[in-house]
Amino acid sequence: MKRITVFCASSPGFKAVYMEAAAETGRVLAEKGIGLVYGGAKVGLMGAVADGALTAGGEVIGVLPDFCAAKKLHIPG
């Protein structure tokens, strides 16, 4: 498996454990050499998954609708 797609909330959820689990998911994917394709947001659970993967040196591809990019919710790059 080369990549996994993750689409989740751009909010942090109701408990801190959700953000922690999202970051851990990204980290584990990166450590296993599995790329992440995700919802493209730099905020909330989606941002935490991406940050976890990026911090661990993983490949991250963000897919974000134009209306969200216009609100500056994406990671520029």
Contacts in CASP RR format, 6 or more apart in sequence:
PFRMAT RR
TARGET T0000
AUTHOR 0000-0000-0000
METHOD contacts of the structure
MODEL  1
MKRITVFCASSPGFKAVYMEAAAETGRVLAEKGIGLVYGGAKVGLMGAVA
DGALTAGGEVIGVLPDFCAAKKLHIPG
1 34 0 8 1.000
2 34 0 8 1.000
2 35 0 8 1.000
3 34 0 8 1.000
3 35 0 8 1.000
3 36 0 8 1.000
3 37 0 8 1.000
3 59 0 8 1.000
3 61 0 8 1.000
4 29 0 8 1.000
4 34 0 8 1.000
4 35 0 8 1.000
4 36 0 8 1.000
4 37 0 8 1.000
5 37 0 8 1.000
5 38 0 8 1.000
6 25 0 8 1.000
6 36 0 8 1.000
6 37 0 8 1.000
6 38 0 8 1.000
6 39 0 8 1.000
6 46 0 8 1.000
6 49 0 8 1.000
7 38 0 8 1.000
7 39 0 8 1.000
7 46 0 8 1.000
8 22 0 8 1.000
8 38 0 8 1.000
8 45 0 8 1.000
8 46 0 8 1.000
8 49 0 8 1.000
9 44 0 8 1.000
9 45 0 8 1.000
9 46 0 8 1.000
10 41 0 8 1.000
10 43 0 8 1.000
10 44 0 8 1.000
10 45 0 8 1.000
10 46 0 8 1.000
10 47 0 8 1.000
10 68 0 8 1.000
10 73 0 8 1.000
11 43 0 8 1.000
11 44 0 8 1.000
11 45 0 8 1.000
12 18 0 8 1.000
12 19 0 8 1.000
12 43 0 8 1.000
12 44 0 8 1.000
12 45 0 8 1.000
12 48 0 8 1.000
13 19 0 8 1.000
13 44 0 8 1.000
13 45 0 8 1.000
18 45 0 8 1.000
19 44 0 8 1.000
19 45 0 8 1.000
19 48 0 8 1.000
22 44 0 8 1.000
22 45 0 8 1.000
22 46 0 8 1.000
22 47 0 8 1.000
22 48 0 8 1.000
22 49 0 8 1.000
23 48 0 8 1.000
23 49 0 8 1.000
23 51 0 8 1.000
23 52 0 8 1.000
23 55 0 8 1.000
24 52 0 8 1.000
25 49 0 8 1.000
25 52 0 8 1.000
26 36 0 8 1.000
26 49 0 8 1.000
26 50 0 8 1.000
26 52 0 8 1.000
26 53 0 8 1.000
26 56 0 8 1.000
27 52 0 8 1.000
27 53 0 8 1.000
27 55 0 8 1.000
27 56 0 8 1.000
29 35 0 8 1.000
29 36 0 8 1.000
29 53 0 8 1.000
29 58 0 8 1.000
30 36 0 8 1.000
30 52 0 8 1.000
30 53 0 8 1.000
30 54 0 8 1.000
30 55 0 8 1.000
30 56 0 8 1.000
30 57 0 8 1.000
30 58 0 8 1.000
30 59 0 8 1.000
31 56 0 8 1.000
33 58 0 8 1.000
33 59 0 8 1.000
35 53 0 8 1.000
35 58 0 8 1.000
35 59 0 8 1.000
35 60 0 8 1.000
35 61 0 8 1.000
36 49 0 8 1.000
36 50 0 8 1.000
36 53 0 8 1.000
36 58 0 8 1.000
36 59 0 8 1.000
36 60 0 8 1.000
36 61 0 8 1.000
37 61 0 8 1.000
37 62 0 8 1.000
37 63 0 8 1.000
38 46 0 8 1.000
38 47 0 8 1.000
38 49 0 8 1.000
38 50 0 8 1.000
38 60 0 8 1.000
38 61 0 8 1.000
38 62 0 8 1.000
38 63 0 8 1.000
39 46 0 8 1.000
39 62 0 8 1.000
39 63 0 8 1.000
39 64 0 8 1.000
40 46 0 8 1.000
40 47 0 8 1.000
40 50 0 8 1.000
40 62 0 8 1.000
40 63 0 8 1.000
40 64 0 8 1.000
40 68 0 8 1.000
40 73 0 8 1.000
40 74 0 8 1.000
40 75 0 8 1.000
41 47 0 8 1.000
41 64 0 8 1.000
41 68 0 8 1.000
41 73 0 8 1.000
41 74 0 8 1.000
42 50 0 8 1.000
42 73 0 8 1.000
42 74 0 8 1.000
42 75 0 8 1.000
43 73 0 8 1.000
47 75 0 8 1.000
50 60 0 8 1.000
50 62 0 8 1.000
50 75 0 8 1.000
53 59 0 8 1.000
53 60 0 8 1.000
54 60 0 8 1.000
62 74 0 8 1.000
62 75 0 8 1.000
64 73 0 8 1.000
64 74 0 8 1.000
68 74 0 8 1.000
END
